[in-house]
Amino acid sequence: MTTFDAYERELWAGRAEAYEQGFARLSGCTVERLLDAAGVRAGHRVLDVGTGPGPVAAAAARRDAQVSAVDAEPEMAEAAARNVPGADVHVAVLPELPFDDASFDAVVGNFVINHVGEPVTALEELRRVLRPGGRLALTCWTMPGSGVLAIVREAMDEVGVPWPEDVPVSPFMEYGRPEAFGELVGRVLRDVSVEELDWEFEFEPEDWWRTGAMARVGSNGVVLARQDPATIARVKDAYDRILRPCAAGNGTVRVAAHALLAHGVH
């Protein structure tokens, strides 16, 4: 386990409920595109890696696939098992999966590859459990974060909140561009393609603040939680000001989201 992996385990411990209430709605916007890219259909053996509360596993089950799912955080795995009763759910940390070689027709991971300390090693493990000719599909956020992912960080920068030295930058930062993501996945798969996914995400600013930044979801939330109340209030003022031009007229805002989808064949 790398230093970044250890940080990730601490980061997500106990965050399952807050993640499901907030950020999972954003990451869930790519689920069907992800499954389409992996060619998931009825009867397929599918592995959902980094399942979180299980939105990808649930969508695969609706396609009548045979679904297995893993997450490194036990509470996330519990939520997935509760939300997708028919799925075979395990607690497992990449790059070590509890499955035999060539166990699956398709492997999918929705915004998980950017949360591992050694992306290439993780990809090799995903290929190991994928049958020859099977498809792997992965999403990641464009990096550095932009649009909806950048709002809290932008507000903290505006206030002058420093980034702590003990909060590591993701090793995936260098791969968060289409060409780099494709090159990375192409190290272990053939016929790799990368698509840019852009959409408008609508949310209530107060709910997003409560279930994200103030719930310590993600590194921005970790850094913000360390600040004194006066600084947090200033960041919240900046956050509100940044979102004001994005008002959708019904108490919500619409902000762009930017992600990448890579897929290829074993």
N, C-alpha and C positions, 0 to 999 in steps of 0.2 A: 504494500500500500504506500503510495507516494504521500508527500506532505499535503498536496492538494486534495487527494482522496480523503485523508483524515479530516481536513477542513470541511469537506462536503458532508461527511457523516455527521459532524457536529452541527453544521448549518441547517440540515433538514430534520434533525431529531425533533420530534414533537410538533412538526409543522403541517402534518397531514390535513387537519381540519381547516386551518386557515388557507392552505393551498387549494383545497377543494372548493371553498367558498368564493375564492377570488381568482387567482392566477390560472387555475385549471380551465376557466371559461375562455381565456385567451389562447392557451395552447391547444384547446379542443377544436379550434377553428380549422385546423389542418388535418384532422383525423381521417376524413373520407379520402382526401387526396393521397395521404400516406398509404392507406390500404389499397387504393387503386394502383399506385405505383408498384406495390409489392404483388399485385395480381391476386389478392386474397379473394377466394370464392368458396362455395360450399364444399365441405369435405377436406379442405386444406388443413394441414397441421401448422399452426401459426404461433410464433413466440413474440410476445410484446415485452420488450426490454425497457425498464424504467417506467413501469405501468402507472405509477402514481395511484390515484383513486380509481383507475381502470377505464377511462373513456375509450381508449383504443381497443382494449380487450372487449369491451361491451359492443362496440361497433363491429368487430370481427365476429363475435358470437351472433349478432343479428344477421350476418351473412352465412350463418350455419357452418362456420369454420370450427375446428377443434382447437381451442385456445389454451395456451399456457402463458403465464405472465410472471415477471420477476420485478422486484424493487429492492433497493438496498436498505430502505427505511421500513422497519417492521410495521409501523402504523399505516404507512402507505399500502403495504401488502394486505393488511387487514381490511382497509377500505376497499381495495380492489376485489378481495374475496367476497365482501359483503355486497358490492355493487354488481358483481358478475358471478352469480352463484355457481354457474357451470364451468368456470375456468379453473385450471390447475395452477394455483398461485404459490410462489415460493419467495422467500427472502434470499437474495443473492446479490453479490457485489461484483461487478465487472472488474477484472477480466476472468472471473471464475464462475461458470454456469453449471448447474447440477443436471446436465443432460448429456446423453451420448452423442457421438459424432453423427452428423447427417440426420438429426431427429426431426427437422422441420422443412416444410415446403416453402415457407416464407418467414422472414424475421423482420420485425419493424421496431423502430425506436423513435418516439416523438419527443424531441428536445432532451435527449439523454446523453448523446455523444459529447456535448459541450460541458458535461459534468464529470468527466473522467480524467484522471491524471495522465494516462498514457493512451491517447486515442488510437494509435496504430495497433497496440496490443489488444485493446478492446475489440477493434474491428476483426482481428485475426480470430478471436474467440467467437464472434458472431458468425464468421464464415465456417468455423469448425462445426457448429451445430446445424448449419444449413446444408441441405442435400445438394449434390451437384445438379446444376440446372435450376435450383431454387433462387428466389429473388430476395434481396435485402433492400429495405427503404428506410431512410433516416431523415429527420428534419433537424435543423439547427437555426438559431437566430443569427441574422447577419451581425457581424462584429466589426468595429465596436457597436454597441447597442444604439439603436436609433428609434424614432417614433415613440410608441407607447412605452417601450423598454427604457427610454432615456429620460423620462419626465422627472422621476425622483432624483436621479443623479444630476440632472441639469439644475434642479432646484437647490440641491446641496452645493453644487459648484458656485451657483449665484451667491449663496450665503457665505461661501468660503470654508465649508467643512472639509478638512484634509482627509485624504485616504490613508488609513492606518497601514503601517508596514507589515503587520501580521495578518492582514486580509489579502490572500494571494489572488493574483490575476489568473484566469483560466488558461491552461496550456492550449486550449482550443482557439484562443484569440486570433492566431495567425491563419486559421482555416475558415474563418467566418466570411469568406468571399466566394463567389461561384467557382472561379477557376481553382482556388486553393482547396475548396471542399471536394470538388471533383477529383483533383489530383490525389487527395488523401484516400478517398474511397476506392479510387482506381489502383491503389497499391495492393488491394486484396481481392478485387472483383473485376469482371470484364463487362463491357458494354455499359459503362457508367454514364448516366446523364444527370444534370443538375438543373432544377427549375427554380426560378425566383418566385416566391409567393408573397404577394402584397395585398392587403385588405384594410378596410376601415373597421376598427374595433370600437364599439359603443359601450360605455360604462358610466356608472354614477361616480363622480369624483370622490365623494365621502366614503363610499363602500370600497373603492379601490385603495384609498389611503388606509382604511381600517384593516382590510384583509391582506394588504401587501406590506407597505412600509412599516406600519405600526405593529404588524404581526411578526416582524422579523423574517419575512419571506424573501430570500435572496440576499446577496451581499449588500445591496443598498440598504435593506432593512437592518442588517447587522450593524452597519456603520451608523445609521441614524439612531438606533437604540442606545448607542454609547453617548449621545449628546445630552446636554442639560435641557430642561424644559424650555428655557428661553430660546435656545438654538433650534429646537424642534419646531417651536411656534414660528420662527422666522422661515424655516424651510417650508412649513405648511403654507405660509403666506405666498412664498415664491411659487410653490406648486399650484395653488389656486390661480395665481396670476398667469402662469404659463398656459393653463387649461382654459382660461376665460375665452379666448378667441375660437376655441374648438366646440363651443356650446351647440348642442343639437336642438335646443328649443323645448325640451321636455324634461329638464333636470339632468340630462345626460350629456356627455361629450363624445365626439368621434375623433379618434386619433389613428394615424396610420400605423400598421404593423408590418414588419419586414422579416421574412424568413427564407430559408433555402431547403429544398427537398432533393436529396441525392438518392439514386437507385441504380442497382446493377445486378448482375447474375453471377452466381458461383461458377 
